[in-house]
Amino acid sequence: QVQLVESGGGLVQPGGSLKLSCAASGIIFRIYSMSWYRQAPGKQRELVAGITSGGSTNYATSVKGRFTISRDNAKNTVYLQMNSLKPEDTAVYYCAAGAAGVAGPYDYWGQGTQVTVSS
């Protein structure tokens, strides 16, 4: 049974930081591309950042320079370090695993973790 379990979300003030984690089980993690998506209320889900099995990364323009995606294949975990958070970063953040690469399609999704940026 494949599971992707996100953690690390919460309430943070503007300008603050959070680090999200996504622990995978039931897949050969090292061969999968991993991505973080987010969905704000009333908006479509959007790609935030992706990392290939080889470690290449890509970011949405809105988060470039503030967010960093990384992976630890020994721990079957992908991370999203979020710095200089803004209210517009408020959303449910989902991790996804895809064998076809960061462009998708994605085979597996986590349940999501809420990030709220507010003073």
N, C-alpha and C positions, 0 to 999 in steps of 0.2 A: 504494500500500500504506500503510495507516494504522499508525502506531506511536506508542505512548505509552511513554516510557522514564523510569522513576523513578531518582533518585539521591539520595545524602545520608544514607542510613541508616547505622547503626553502633551501637557500644556507648557508653553514656554513664552517668555516675553520677546517682543521684537528685538532683533540683534543677538538673540541667544543661539544656543547650539543644541542639537540632539544627534544621537547616533542610533540608527535603526539596524537591526539584525534580522536575518532570515535564515533559519536553520532548515536544511533539506534532509529528507530521509527517503529511502526507497528508490533512489535514482543513482546512477553513476555520475556524481556531481561534477567531476572534473571535465566531463565532455560536453556539459551544457553551457550555453550562454545564459546569463542571468540578467534580469532587468528589474528596475523599480518603476512602477507606474503610480499615478495618483489620480484621485477623482474628488473634486470639490462639489458641494451641493449645487445642483442645477447645471453642472458642466460635464463635458465629455471626459472620459478617462484619457490621460495623456502620459506619454513616455517621459520619465524624468532622467534616467541614466541607464546605461547598459554596459555589460562587460562580457567579452567573449571568453571562450575556454582558454584562449591564449593570453588573455589579460588586456586586450585592447579595449579602450573605453570610449563612450560617446555620451554627450549630455544635451539636454534641452537648453536652448539659448538662455532661457529665464533663470537657470540655475548654474550655468557655467561660471566657474571661479568661486562659487560658494559651496557647492556640494561635491563630494568625492565618493565614488563607488569603488569598492575593493572586494576581494574574495580570498578566503582561506580554504583551499581544497582539503587540507588535513582535517578541518573541522566541518566541512560541508556547509559552509556559511558564507553568505554575501552580506556586505555592510553598506550602509549609506550614511556617511558623515555629512551633517547639514549644519553649516555655519551661517552667520549673518541672516538669520531667519526673518522673513517678512510676513505680515498678515496674509498676503496672497499665497503663501505656501501652505496655508491651512487646507487640509484634505485628508482623506483616507489613503494611506500608502500601501500598495500591494507589491509583493515580489512575484516574479514569474520566471519559469525555467523553460528554455526552448532548445531542442536539439538542432534546429535549423539555423540558428544564429540570432543575433540581436534584432534583426529585421522581422523575426517571427516566421510562421505563427508560433505561439507559445503553447506548450503542452500542459503545463501545470501552473496553478495560481495559488497563492496563499489567501488567508481569510481577511487580511488587511489590518492595519494599525492606525489609529487616529492621531493625527498631528494637528494641534491647535496653537496658532501663534497669535497671542493677544496680550494686551497690557491690562 
